[in-house]
Amino acid sequence: MEEHIRKFPRLPGHLTRKDTSYFYLDSGLNVKKMHKMYVLEREAHGKTEHKASLNFYRQIFRQYKLRFLRPRKDQCAECLSFKNKTPQEKTFGTRLHRAHLQRALVSRALKKLDTTRARRDLKLCVATFDLQSVLSCPKGENAEFYYRRKLNCYNFTIFDGGKRRGYCYFLDETTPRRGSNEVASFLNDFIRNRHAEGAQEFRFYSDNCYGQNKNGTLYAMYYFLCQELEIKITHTYLEKGHTQMECDSMHAAIERKSKRMSIFTPSQWCAVIRMAKATLPHYEVNKSLAKCNIRNMKALTKLLQLKKVPTSNVRQVAFKAGSSAIFYRTKFAGQLESVKVTRRATPTTIQAMELAYTSRVPLAPLKLKDLEWLWNHGHIDRSAEPFYTDLKAWGLSLLATTSHEDDRSIFNELSESLSEDTESEEPEDE
C-alpha cells in the first residue's frame, strides 16, 4: 500500500500552499478512488490474496502528509485563526480583527464603486487579474494519468469590469514561466489594446503576491507605459484573505467546463477556456503573445533610480503621465505619499525591448519520459500526434547535450524508442 501511495506524483503548491508541510495530489483523486485503483492493480498482477480493506488503506494514507488539491476559493487565515481563539484571547484581539474586516470591506467597496463608474465612463478601465492554478495536460479519467508526471499549463486571467469581458493569456511550461516578466507583459498588452479602444485611465485590483503583482518590475512597466501613452494607472491590493474577484469566477467556470472532459494538448485547453462562458461574449484567449512576445521587463528597473517603496505595506500605488514620482498609500483611507523617480535612461518603447526567452524552456527529463510512456501505451488520443512528436523531438535535442548520468540514460531510452518508431514506418512510394 505504501508503494502504491508513493506512485502518485505530488503537484506543485499554489498561493499559500508553499508555506505548508503538506503535499497535494490531483484534485480528481480521493482515498476511495485510490483504494479501488490499488485493488485493480493487485488483481491485474494476479495478487488477489491479502487485499487491504478501504479502512486499512485510509489508515496508511493518513501517515503521509498528503491532501487533495481542491479548486475552491481560499479562506482567510486570519479570520480562521480568530475564530479558533478562546473567549479570553478574542477579548484582546477583537480590535485588530475588526480593523482587518474593515480594510476588507473598504477595498471591496472601492472595487465595486470603480466598476460601476467604468460601465458609464468609456475612458475608465477597471479590471481584476490573477493567475489560475495549474492545469494539467493530458487530463482525463484514465487512472494512468494520476501515476505519471504531466505537462503543466498556466492561465493568466483578466476580467474587465466595465465591459464585462474576460481575457486569458495561456501558456505551458515549455514556453515562459510564471514570474514578473510574464505578468508585466500580459498587462502591457492588455493596456495597449484598451488604450487603442479609447481608455485613458486604468484601475487594477489584485491580490498581494509579491513575485507576480507587487514588485519593482511591474512598477517600472507602469511608469514607462504612463509616460509613453500619456495615461494614468492605479493599482489597489485587496486585503489579504479577502481577495475574491471576478476573475476567480472565470477560473470556476473553466474548471466546471473541463470537469469531465479529456484534454490531451494545450490547444484543446484553449478551446475549453474559450467556450467556458456559456453566454456571449466568450472568453478571449491570447496564446500567440504567451509564446513569442514576453519582454524582459526586469531590465526596466535598471533604467530607474528611486528610493525604496515600502512594498509590504503598500495598499495602493499610482502612476501619472508627466510626473517624475510614484505615488502610494499604506492605508486605504490615508493620504498619498510619493517617491521621486530619476531616469537613468529611457527605452525607445517597451515593445522594442529584447525578448525574455530566446528558446523554449527545458522540460524535466523524467516528465518527458512519463509523457513518452503515456503516448507509447495508447493513453493519449492519436489526434494529438503532431504536438507530442514535436515535444519529443525538441526534448531529445536538449537531452543530447546533457552530461548528467540519469538524464543520459533517459536520452538513450527515448532515442531507441524514436528509432523503433521510424523503422516501423512503411516506405513511401517514389
C-alpha positions in Angstrom: 0.0 0.0 0.0 2.8 2.4 0.8 4.4 1.7 -2.6 1.1 2.4 -4.3 0.6 5.7 -2.4 4.1 6.8 -3.3 3.4 6.3 -7.0 1.2 9.3 -7.2 3.2 12.5 -8.2 2.9 15.5 -5.9 1.6 18.6 -7.5 3.3 22.0 -7.1 2.0 24.3 -4.5 0.0 27.4 -5.3 -0.5 30.7 -3.4 -0.2 30.0 0.4 0.4 26.2 0.0 4.2 26.9 -0.4 4.3 27.6 3.4 2.8 24.3 4.5 4.4 21.0 5.2 1.7 19.1 3.2 1.9 17.9 -0.4 -1.0 17.8 -2.8 -2.4 15.1 -5.1 -4.5 15.6 -8.2 -8.0 17.1 -7.5 -9.6 14.2 -9.3 -8.4 11.8 -6.7 -9.8 10.7 -3.3 -8.9 7.9 -0.9 -11.8 5.7 -2.1 -10.7 6.0 -5.7 -7.0 5.4 -4.8 -8.1 2.2 -2.9 -10.0 1.0 -5.9 -7.0 1.5 -8.2 -4.9 -0.3 -5.7 -7.2 -3.4 -5.7 -7.4 -3.4 -9.5 -3.6 -3.2 -9.8 -3.2 -6.2 -7.5 -5.8 -8.2 -9.4 -4.0 -7.3 -12.7 -0.8 -8.8 -11.3 -2.6 -11.9 -10.0 -2.1 -10.9 -6.4 -5.7 -11.4 -5.3 -4.8 -12.5 -1.7 -4.2 -10.1 1.2 -6.1 -7.2 -0.4 -6.4 -4.5 2.2 -9.8 -3.0 3.1 -10.7 0.6 2.5 -10.4 1.5 6.2 -6.9 0.0 6.5 -5.8 1.8 3.3 -7.1 5.0 4.8 -5.1 4.5 8.0 -1.9 4.0 5.9 -2.7 7.1 3.8 -3.0 9.3 6.9 0.6 8.5 7.8 1.6 10.7 4.8 1.3 14.4 4.7 -0.9 14.4 1.7 -4.0 16.4 0.8 -6.1 16.6 -2.3 -5.9 19.8 -4.4 -9.4 21.3 -4.3 -10.4 24.1 -6.7 -12.0 26.4 -4.2 -11.7 30.0 -3.0 -9.0 30.3 -0.3 -10.3 31.1 3.2 -8.8 33.9 5.2 -6.2 32.5 7.6 -6.5 35.5 10.0 -10.3 35.1 10.3 -10.0 31.3 10.9 -7.3 32.0 13.5 -9.6 34.5 15.3 -12.5 32.0 15.1 -10.4 29.3 16.9 -9.3 31.6 19.7 -10.6 31.2 23.3 -13.1 33.9 24.6 -10.3 35.5 26.6 -8.0 35.7 23.6 -10.8 37.1 21.5 -11.2 40.0 24.0 -7.7 41.2 23.4 -7.7 40.6 19.6 -11.2 42.0 18.7 -9.9 45.5 17.8 -7.3 44.2 15.4 -9.7 41.7 13.8 -12.3 44.5 13.3 -9.7 46.6 11.6 -8.8 43.7 9.4 -12.5 43.2 8.4 -12.9 47.0 7.9 -10.0 47.0 5.4 -11.5 44.1 3.6 -14.9 46.0 3.3 -13.3 49.2 2.2 -11.1 47.6 -0.5 -14.1 45.6 -1.9 -16.3 48.8 -1.8 -13.7 50.7 -3.8 -13.6 48.0 -6.4 -17.4 47.9 -6.7 -17.6 51.7 -6.9 -14.9 51.9 -9.6 -16.6 49.1 -11.6 -20.0 50.8 -11.5 -18.4 54.0 -12.8 -16.4 52.2 -15.5 -19.7 51.0 -17.0 -20.7 54.6 -17.7 -17.3 56.1 -18.4 -15.7 54.7 -21.6 -12.4 56.3 -20.8 -12.1 54.4 -17.5 -11.0 50.7 -17.4 -11.4 48.8 -14.1 -10.1 45.2 -14.1 -9.1 42.4 -11.8 -6.5 39.8 -12.7 -5.0 36.6 -11.3 -3.1 33.5 -12.3 -5.2 30.4 -12.3 -4.0 27.2 -10.5 -2.1 24.7 -12.6 -4.0 23.0 -15.5 -2.6 19.5 -16.3 -2.1 18.1 -19.7 -3.1 15.4 -20.6 -6.2 15.4 -18.4 -9.0 12.8 -18.1 -10.4 9.9 -16.1 -7.7 7.5 -17.1 -6.1 6.0 -14.0 -2.6 6.1 -15.5 -2.8 9.9 -15.6 -2.6 10.0 -11.8 0.6 8.0 -11.7 2.6 9.9 -14.3 4.0 13.4 -14.5 2.1 15.7 -16.8 2.7 18.9 -18.7 1.7 21.9 -16.6 -0.3 24.7 -18.3 -0.9 28.2 -16.9 -3.7 30.6 -17.5 -3.4 34.3 -16.6 -6.9 35.9 -16.5 -8.0 39.5 -16.6 -11.7 40.5 -16.2 -12.7 43.9 -17.4 -15.5 45.0 -15.1 -16.7 47.9 -17.3 -17.0 45.9 -20.5 -17.8 42.7 -18.6 -15.4 40.7 -20.7 -12.8 38.1 -19.7 -9.3 37.9 -21.3 -7.0 34.9 -20.9 -3.2 34.6 -21.6 -2.5 30.9 -21.9 0.9 29.2 -21.8 2.5 25.9 -21.0 5.7 25.2 -19.1 7.8 24.7 -22.3 7.1 28.4 -23.1 7.5 31.2 -20.5 7.3 30.8 -16.7 5.0 32.5 -14.1 7.0 35.5 -12.9 7.0 39.2 -13.1 8.1 39.3 -16.7 5.0 37.4 -17.8 2.6 39.4 -15.7 4.0 42.7 -16.8 4.0 41.6 -20.4 0.4 40.4 -20.3 -0.8 43.7 -18.6 1.2 45.7 -21.1 -0.6 44.0 -23.9 -4.0 44.5 -22.2 -3.4 48.2 -21.5 -2.3 48.9 -25.1 -5.3 47.2 -26.5 -7.8 49.0 -24.3 -6.0 52.3 -24.8 -6.5 51.8 -28.6 -10.2 51.5 -27.8 -10.2 54.9 -26.0 -9.4 54.1 -22.4 -7.3 56.8 -20.7 -7.3 55.7 -17.0 -6.7 52.2 -15.7 -7.5 50.9 -12.2 -6.4 47.4 -11.4 -7.3 45.2 -8.4 -5.3 42.1 -7.4 -4.0 40.0 -4.5 -0.7 40.6 -2.7 1.5 38.1 -4.5 5.0 39.7 -4.4 6.6 37.6 -7.2 3.8 38.4 -9.7 1.8 41.5 -8.7 3.7 43.5 -6.1 7.3 44.2 -7.3 9.6 46.7 -8.9 9.3 45.1 -12.4 5.6 45.8 -12.6 6.0 49.3 -11.1 8.7 50.2 -13.7 6.5 48.9 -16.5 3.6 51.1 -15.2 5.8 54.1 -15.0 7.2 54.0 -18.5 3.9 53.0 -20.1 2.2 56.0 -18.5 4.8 58.3 -20.0 4.6 56.7 -23.4 0.8 56.5 -23.7 0.0 59.6 -21.5 -2.4 57.6 -19.3 -2.9 57.1 -15.5 -2.7 53.8 -13.8 -3.8 52.9 -10.2 -3.2 49.5 -8.7 -5.1 48.6 -5.5 -4.2 45.5 -3.4 -7.2 43.8 -1.7 -7.0 42.8 1.9 -5.1 39.5 2.4 -7.5 36.6 2.7 -10.4 38.6 1.2 -9.2 38.8 -2.4 -12.1 37.1 -4.1 -12.5 38.8 -7.5 -14.5 38.5 -10.7 -11.5 36.7 -12.4 -12.0 33.9 -9.8 -15.4 33.3 -11.3 -13.6 32.8 -14.6 -11.5 30.1 -13.0 -14.5 28.4 -11.6 -16.3 28.4 -15.0 -13.2 26.9 -16.7 -12.9 24.2 -14.0 -16.7 23.3 -14.4 -16.4 23.1 -18.2 -13.4 20.8 -18.1 -14.5 18.6 -15.2 -15.5 15.5 -17.2 -13.6 16.2 -20.4 -10.5 14.5 -21.8 -7.8 17.0 -22.8 -4.6 16.0 -24.4 -2.9 19.1 -25.8 -2.6 22.8 -24.7 -4.5 23.9 -27.8 -7.5 21.8 -26.5 -7.3 23.6 -23.2 -7.5 26.9 -25.2 -10.7 25.7 -26.8 -12.2 24.7 -23.5 -11.3 28.1 -21.9 -12.8 30.0 -24.9 -16.1 28.2 -24.5 -16.2 28.1 -20.7 -18.6 31.0 -20.6 -22.0 29.8 -21.8 -23.2 33.2 -23.0 -21.7 35.8 -25.4 -19.1 37.2 -25.4 -16.9 34.2 -24.8 -13.6 34.5 -23.1 -10.8 35.8 -25.3 -7.7 33.6 -25.4 -4.4 35.1 -26.5 -1.9 32.3 -27.0 0.4 33.9 -29.5 1.6 36.6 -27.0 2.4 34.0 -24.5 4.7 32.1 -26.9 6.7 34.8 -28.6 6.2 38.3 -27.0 7.3 38.1 -23.4 9.6 41.1 -22.9 12.4 41.3 -20.5 10.5 43.7 -18.2 13.0 43.3 -15.4 15.5 45.3 -17.4 13.3 48.3 -16.9 14.1 48.5 -13.2 17.8 49.2 -14.2 16.6 52.3 -16.1 15.1 53.9 -13.0 16.7 55.2 -9.8 14.2 55.5 -6.9 14.1 55.3 -3.2 12.8 52.1 -1.7 9.0 51.8 -1.7 7.6 50.1 1.4 6.2 47.3 -0.8 5.0 45.0 2.0 2.8 47.8 3.4 1.5 49.3 0.2 -2.3 49.2 -0.3 -2.4 51.3 -3.4 0.1 52.6 -5.9 -0.5 55.2 -8.7 1.4 56.4 -11.8 0.6 59.6 -13.8 1.8 60.8 -17.2 4.3 63.7 -17.0 5.1 63.0 -13.3 8.5 62.1 -12.1 7.2 60.3 -9.0 5.5 57.1 -7.9 2.5 57.7 -5.5 1.4 55.2 -2.9 -0.8 54.6 0.1 -0.2 52.4 3.1 -3.8 52.8 4.2 -6.9 52.7 2.1 -8.1 56.0 3.6 -4.7 57.5 4.0 -3.0 60.3 2.1 -0.9 59.7 -1.0 2.8 59.7 -0.4 5.4 59.9 -3.2 8.8 58.6 -4.1 10.8 60.6 -6.6 12.0 58.8 -9.7 15.2 59.6 -11.6 15.6 58.1 -15.1 19.0 56.7 -15.9 17.8 56.1 -19.4 14.6 55.9 -21.4 13.7 52.9 -23.6 12.5 53.8 -27.1 9.4 51.8 -26.5 8.6 48.8 -24.3 7.6 46.9 -27.4 11.1 47.3 -28.8 12.7 45.7 -25.7 14.5 42.3 -26.0 12.6 39.1 -25.5 12.8 37.4 -22.2 13.2 34.0 -23.8 15.1 33.2 -27.0 14.1 29.5 -27.0 11.7 27.1 -25.3 12.1 26.4 -21.6 13.7 23.0 -20.9 11.3 20.3 -19.8 12.3 18.0 -16.9 13.7 14.7 -18.4 11.6 12.5 -16.1 8.4 14.3 -17.1 9.4 13.9 -20.8 9.9 10.2 -20.1 6.4 9.9 -18.5 4.7 11.7 -21.4 6.5 9.4 -23.8 5.3 6.3 -21.8 1.6 7.6 -21.9 1.9 8.0 -25.7 3.5 4.7 -26.4 0.9 2.8 -24.3 -2.0 4.4 -26.1 -3.3 6.6 -23.3 -3.2 9.7 -25.4 -5.6 10.2 -28.3 -3.8 9.8 -31.7 -5.2 13.2 -32.9 -2.5 14.8 -30.6 0.4 13.2 -32.5 1.8 16.4 -34.0 2.1 18.0 -30.6 3.8 15.1 -28.9 6.0 14.3 -31.8 7.3 17.9 -31.7 7.6 17.8 -28.0 9.6 14.6 -28.1 12.0 15.7 -30.8 12.6 19.0 -29.0 13.2 17.2 -25.7 15.7 14.8 -27.3 17.7 17.7 -28.8 18.1 19.1 -25.3 18.9 15.8 -23.6 21.6 15.0 -26.2 23.7 17.8 -24.8 23.4 16.8 -21.1 26.2 15.3 -19.1 24.1 14.1 -16.1 24.2 10.3 -15.9 20.4 9.9 -15.2 19.5 12.3 -18.0 21.8 10.4 -20.4 20.1 7.1 -19.6 16.7 8.7 -20.3 18.0 10.1 -23.6 19.2 6.7 -24.6 15.8 5.1 -23.9 13.9 7.8 -25.8 16.3 7.7 -28.7 15.8 3.9 -29.0 12.0 4.3 -29.0 12.2 7.0 -31.6 14.4 4.9 -33.9 11.9 1.9 -33.5 9.0 4.2 -34.5 11.0 5.3 -37.6 11.9 1.7 -38.6 8.3 0.5 -38.2 7.0 3.1 -40.7 6.3 1.8 -44.2 8.4 3.4 -47.0 6.6 5.9 -49.1 6.0 5.4 -52.8 8.6 7.1 -55.1 
